[in-house]
């Protein structure tokens, strides 16, 4: 059996720091999870009572207000008044 050649290993004399530091923070407040909000919105749009529009109470960081929603895009709700409400800003939504 053949013997493998010897390999020179250079000693490392300095500290190797090539890892990135990662910090992840999530605000924990009275905000519901986005998945829960999406489930509530889906339940409003898929209910048997929803034909064209639905009156809802929306809670955001700006306050609580009533709106008549008529549609939904990927990131926002569309109201009867022509407003667009971002889903990420909604803390709670209830059908009235």
Backbone as JSON Lines, residues from 0, in Angstrom:
{"i":0,"aa":"X","n":[0.83,-1.16,0.0],"ca":[0.0,0.0,0.0],"c":[0.89,1.24,0.0]}
{"i":1,"aa":"X","n":[0.52,2.22,-0.84],"ca":[1.32,3.44,-0.95],"c":[1.0,4.39,0.19]}
{"i":2,"aa":"X","n":[1.99,5.05,0.65],"ca":[1.8,6.05,1.7],"c":[1.54,7.4,1.05]}
{"i":3,"aa":"X","n":[0.58,8.14,1.59],"ca":[0.23,9.44,1.05],"c":[1.31,10.45,1.43]}
{"i":4,"aa":"X","n":[1.51,11.47,0.58],"ca":[2.54,12.47,0.91],"c":[2.14,13.3,2.12]}
{"i":5,"aa":"X","n":[3.12,13.8,2.81],"ca":[2.89,14.64,3.97],"c":[2.41,16.01,3.5]}
{"i":6,"aa":"X","n":[1.49,16.62,4.26],"ca":[0.93,17.94,3.93],"c":[1.34,18.91,5.03]}
{"i":7,"aa":"X","n":[1.82,20.08,4.61],"ca":[2.21,21.09,5.57],"c":[0.97,21.88,5.99]}
{"i":8,"aa":"X","n":[0.72,21.99,7.28],"ca":[-0.41,22.73,7.81],"c":[0.13,23.98,8.47]}
{"i":9,"aa":"X","n":[-0.25,25.11,7.94],"ca":[0.2,26.38,8.49],"c":[-0.63,26.71,9.72]}
{"i":10,"aa":"X","n":[-0.01,27.06,10.84],"ca":[-0.76,27.38,12.05],"c":[-1.48,28.72,11.89]}
{"i":11,"aa":"X","n":[-2.7,28.79,12.4],"ca":[-3.51,30.02,12.36],"c":[-3.31,30.72,13.69]}
{"i":12,"aa":"X","n":[-2.75,31.93,13.63],"ca":[-2.42,32.66,14.85],"c":[-3.35,33.82,15.13]}
{"i":13,"aa":"X","n":[-4.3,34.07,14.28],"ca":[-5.23,35.18,14.5],"c":[-6.65,34.64,14.63]}
{"i":14,"aa":"X","n":[-7.5,35.47,15.18],"ca":[-8.89,35.08,15.35],"c":[-9.62,35.22,14.02]}
{"i":15,"aa":"X","n":[-10.34,34.21,13.64],"ca":[-11.11,34.25,12.4],"c":[-12.55,34.6,12.76]}
{"i":16,"aa":"X","n":[-13.03,35.71,12.18],"ca":[-14.39,36.16,12.47],"c":[-15.08,36.49,11.15]}
{"i":17,"aa":"X","n":[-15.46,35.47,10.42],"ca":[-16.11,35.7,9.14],"c":[-17.6,35.35,9.18]}
{"i":18,"aa":"X","n":[-18.14,35.21,10.35],"ca":[-19.58,34.97,10.49],"c":[-20.3,36.3,10.64]}
{"i":19,"aa":"X","n":[-21.47,36.4,10.06],"ca":[-22.26,37.61,10.2],"c":[-23.09,37.52,11.47]}
{"i":20,"aa":"X","n":[-23.21,38.65,12.13],"ca":[-24.07,38.71,13.3],"c":[-25.49,38.97,12.83]}
{"i":21,"aa":"X","n":[-26.44,38.29,13.41],"ca":[-27.83,38.4,13.0],"c":[-28.67,38.73,14.21]}
{"i":22,"aa":"X","n":[-29.53,39.72,14.04],"ca":[-30.44,40.09,15.1],"c":[-31.82,40.16,14.51]}
{"i":23,"aa":"X","n":[-32.79,39.47,15.12],"ca":[-34.16,39.46,14.65],"c":[-35.05,39.87,15.8]}
{"i":24,"aa":"X","n":[-35.87,40.84,15.55],"ca":[-36.75,41.34,16.59],"c":[-38.16,41.4,16.04]}
{"i":25,"aa":"X","n":[-39.11,41.14,16.87],"ca":[-40.5,41.2,16.48],"c":[-41.24,41.99,17.54]}
{"i":26,"aa":"X","n":[-41.98,42.97,17.11],"ca":[-42.72,43.78,18.05],"c":[-43.88,42.98,18.61]}
{"i":27,"aa":"X","n":[-43.93,42.9,19.9],"ca":[-45.0,42.18,20.55],"c":[-45.92,43.19,21.2]}
{"i":28,"aa":"X","n":[-47.05,43.38,20.64],"ca":[-48.01,44.32,21.18],"c":[-49.39,43.69,21.1]}
{"i":29,"aa":"X","n":[-50.37,44.52,20.92],"ca":[-51.72,44.0,20.8],"c":[-52.04,43.64,19.36]}
{"i":30,"aa":"X","n":[-51.06,43.65,18.49],"ca":[-51.26,43.33,17.08],"c":[-51.43,41.83,16.91]}
{"i":31,"aa":"X","n":[-52.42,41.47,16.12],"ca":[-52.62,40.06,15.82],"c":[-51.63,39.65,14.73]}
{"i":32,"aa":"X","n":[-51.46,38.38,14.59],"ca":[-50.59,37.87,13.55],"c":[-51.24,38.13,12.19]}
{"i":33,"aa":"X","n":[-50.44,38.39,11.17],"ca":[-50.96,38.69,9.84],"c":[-51.75,37.52,9.29]}
{"i":34,"aa":"X","n":[-51.36,36.3,9.63],"ca":[-52.09,35.14,9.14],"c":[-53.51,35.12,9.7]}
{"i":35,"aa":"X","n":[-53.69,35.53,10.95],"ca":[-55.02,35.58,11.55],"c":[-55.87,36.63,10.85]}
{"i":36,"aa":"X","n":[-55.29,37.77,10.52],"ca":[-56.02,38.84,9.83],"c":[-56.43,38.35,8.45]}
{"i":37,"aa":"X","n":[-55.52,37.67,7.76],"ca":[-55.85,37.16,6.43],"c":[-56.97,36.12,6.5]}
{"i":38,"aa":"X","n":[-56.99,35.3,7.54],"ca":[-58.06,34.33,7.71],"c":[-59.39,35.03,7.94]}
{"i":39,"aa":"X","n":[-59.38,36.1,8.74],"ca":[-60.62,36.85,8.98],"c":[-61.12,37.52,7.71]}
{"i":40,"aa":"X","n":[-60.21,38.08,6.92],"ca":[-60.6,38.71,5.66],"c":[-61.15,37.67,4.7]}
{"i":41,"aa":"X","n":[-60.49,36.51,4.62],"ca":[-60.99,35.44,3.76],"c":[-62.37,34.96,4.19]}
{"i":42,"aa":"X","n":[-62.59,34.87,5.5],"ca":[-63.9,34.42,5.97],"c":[-64.99,35.44,5.64]}
{"i":43,"aa":"X","n":[-64.65,36.74,5.61],"ca":[-65.64,37.77,5.23],"c":[-65.99,37.63,3.76]}
{"i":44,"aa":"X","n":[-64.97,37.48,2.91],"ca":[-65.21,37.41,1.47],"c":[-65.82,36.08,1.03]}
{"i":45,"aa":"X","n":[-65.62,35.01,1.78],"ca":[-66.15,33.71,1.4],"c":[-67.44,33.33,2.12]}
{"i":46,"aa":"X","n":[-67.99,34.27,2.89],"ca":[-69.23,33.96,3.59],"c":[-70.4,33.94,2.6]}
{"i":47,"aa":"X","n":[-71.46,33.28,2.95],"ca":[-72.63,33.17,2.07],"c":[-73.35,34.5,1.96]}
{"i":48,"aa":"X","n":[-73.17,35.4,2.92],"ca":[-73.85,36.7,2.9],"c":[-73.14,37.72,2.02]}
{"i":49,"aa":"X","n":[-71.9,37.46,1.63],"ca":[-71.14,38.42,0.83],"c":[-71.5,38.24,-0.64]}
{"i":50,"aa":"X","n":[-72.12,39.28,-1.21],"ca":[-72.43,39.26,-2.63],"c":[-71.54,40.26,-3.36]}
{"i":51,"aa":"X","n":[-71.62,41.53,-2.94],"ca":[-70.82,42.55,-3.59],"c":[-70.04,43.39,-2.58]}
{"i":52,"aa":"X","n":[-70.65,43.67,-1.44],"ca":[-70.01,44.52,-0.45],"c":[-70.33,44.02,0.95]}
{"i":53,"aa":"X","n":[-69.5,44.45,1.88],"ca":[-69.69,44.03,3.26],"c":[-69.25,45.17,4.18]}
{"i":54,"aa":"X","n":[-70.05,45.48,5.19],"ca":[-69.73,46.53,6.14],"c":[-68.9,45.93,7.27]}
{"i":55,"aa":"X","n":[-67.73,46.52,7.51],"ca":[-66.81,46.0,8.51],"c":[-66.3,47.12,9.41]}
{"i":56,"aa":"X","n":[-65.82,46.72,10.57],"ca":[-65.15,47.63,11.49],"c":[-63.67,47.29,11.47]}
{"i":57,"aa":"X","n":[-62.85,48.26,11.09],"ca":[-61.42,48.04,10.93],"c":[-60.67,48.81,12.01]}
{"i":58,"aa":"X","n":[-59.75,48.13,12.69],"ca":[-58.9,48.77,13.68],"c":[-57.49,48.85,13.12]}
{"i":59,"aa":"X","n":[-56.95,50.07,13.07],"ca":[-55.57,50.29,12.63],"c":[-54.84,51.09,13.69]}
{"i":60,"aa":"X","n":[-53.61,51.45,13.39],"ca":[-52.85,52.27,14.33],"c":[-53.44,53.66,14.45]}
{"i":61,"aa":"X","n":[-54.2,54.1,13.44],"ca":[-54.81,55.43,13.45],"c":[-56.13,55.47,14.21]}
{"i":62,"aa":"X","n":[-56.74,54.32,14.44],"ca":[-58.0,54.28,15.17],"c":[-58.95,53.22,14.62]}
{"i":63,"aa":"X","n":[-60.2,53.31,15.07],"ca":[-61.23,52.35,14.66],"c":[-62.22,53.09,13.76]}
{"i":64,"aa":"X","n":[-62.55,52.5,12.62],"ca":[-63.51,53.13,11.73],"c":[-64.29,52.07,10.97]}
{"i":65,"aa":"X","n":[-65.46,52.46,10.49],"ca":[-66.32,51.56,9.73],"c":[-66.15,51.85,8.25]}
{"i":66,"aa":"X","n":[-66.05,50.8,7.47],"ca":[-65.92,50.92,6.02],"c":[-66.76,49.86,5.35]}
{"i":67,"aa":"X","n":[-67.11,50.11,4.12],"ca":[-67.79,49.13,3.28],"c":[-66.75,48.63,2.29]}
{"i":68,"aa":"X","n":[-66.34,47.36,2.44],"ca":[-65.32,46.81,1.55],"c":[-66.0,46.1,0.39]}
{"i":69,"aa":"X","n":[-65.39,46.26,-0.79],"ca":[-65.96,45.66,-2.0],"c":[-65.0,44.7,-2.68]}
{"i":70,"aa":"X","n":[-63.72,44.77,-2.35],"ca":[-62.76,43.91,-3.01],"c":[-61.45,43.84,-2.27]}
{"i":71,"aa":"X","n":[-60.54,43.06,-2.87],"ca":[-59.25,42.84,-2.23],"c":[-58.2,42.64,-3.3]}
{"i":72,"aa":"X","n":[-57.04,43.24,-3.1],"ca":[-55.89,42.94,-3.94],"c":[-54.94,42.1,-3.09]}
{"i":73,"aa":"X","n":[-53.74,41.87,-3.57],"ca":[-52.79,41.07,-2.82],"c":[-52.34,41.71,-1.52]}
{"i":74,"aa":"X","n":[-52.32,43.05,-1.47],"ca":[-51.78,43.74,-0.3],"c":[-52.76,44.69,0.37]}
{"i":75,"aa":"X","n":[-53.94,44.9,-0.2],"ca":[-54.84,45.88,0.38],"c":[-56.3,45.52,0.17]}
{"i":76,"aa":"X","n":[-57.15,46.19,0.96],"ca":[-58.6,46.07,0.83],"c":[-59.12,47.3,0.09]}
{"i":77,"aa":"X","n":[-60.1,47.1,-0.76],"ca":[-60.69,48.2,-1.51],"c":[-62.05,48.53,-0.92]}
{"i":78,"aa":"X","n":[-62.33,49.83,-0.73],"ca":[-63.58,50.25,-0.12],"c":[-64.52,50.83,-1.17]}
{"i":79,"aa":"X","n":[-65.76,51.03,-0.76],"ca":[-66.78,51.59,-1.63],"c":[-66.44,53.04,-2.0]}
{"i":80,"aa":"X","n":[-65.73,53.75,-1.11],"ca":[-65.36,55.14,-1.34],"c":[-64.16,55.29,-2.27]}
{"i":81,"aa":"X","n":[-63.56,54.19,-2.67],"ca":[-62.38,54.25,-3.53],"c":[-61.08,54.27,-2.77]}
{"i":82,"aa":"X","n":[-61.12,54.05,-1.47],"ca":[-59.9,54.02,-0.66],"c":[-59.24,52.64,-0.77]}
{"i":83,"aa":"X","n":[-57.97,52.62,-0.45],"ca":[-57.22,51.38,-0.39],"c":[-56.57,51.3,0.99]}
{"i":84,"aa":"X","n":[-56.88,50.26,1.74],"ca":[-56.36,50.08,3.09],"c":[-55.37,48.92,3.07]}
{"i":85,"aa":"X","n":[-54.13,49.2,3.45],"ca":[-53.11,48.15,3.46],"c":[-53.43,47.1,4.52]}
{"i":86,"aa":"X","n":[-53.3,45.85,4.16],"ca":[-53.59,44.75,5.07],"c":[-52.57,44.72,6.21]}
{"i":87,"aa":"X","n":[-51.35,45.14,5.94],"ca":[-50.3,45.12,6.98],"c":[-50.57,46.14,8.08]}
{"i":88,"aa":"X","n":[-51.38,47.17,7.8],"ca":[-51.69,48.18,8.81],"c":[-52.89,47.8,9.66]}
{"i":89,"aa":"X","n":[-53.63,46.76,9.27],"ca":[-54.84,46.37,9.98],"c":[-54.46,45.54,11.21]}
{"i":90,"aa":"X","n":[-54.96,45.97,12.38],"ca":[-54.75,45.22,13.61],"c":[-55.89,44.25,13.87]}
{"i":91,"aa":"X","n":[-57.11,44.67,13.5],"ca":[-58.27,43.81,13.71],"c":[-59.34,44.21,12.7]}
{"i":92,"aa":"X","n":[-60.15,43.23,12.31],"ca":[-61.26,43.48,11.39],"c":[-62.43,42.62,11.81]}
{"i":93,"aa":"X","n":[-63.63,43.22,11.86],"ca":[-64.85,42.51,12.25],"c":[-65.97,42.87,11.3]}
{"i":94,"aa":"X","n":[-66.78,41.91,10.97],"ca":[-67.94,42.16,10.13],"c":[-69.07,42.72,11.03]}
{"i":95,"aa":"X","n":[-69.73,43.75,10.54],"ca":[-70.82,44.36,11.3],"c":[-72.15,43.84,10.79]}
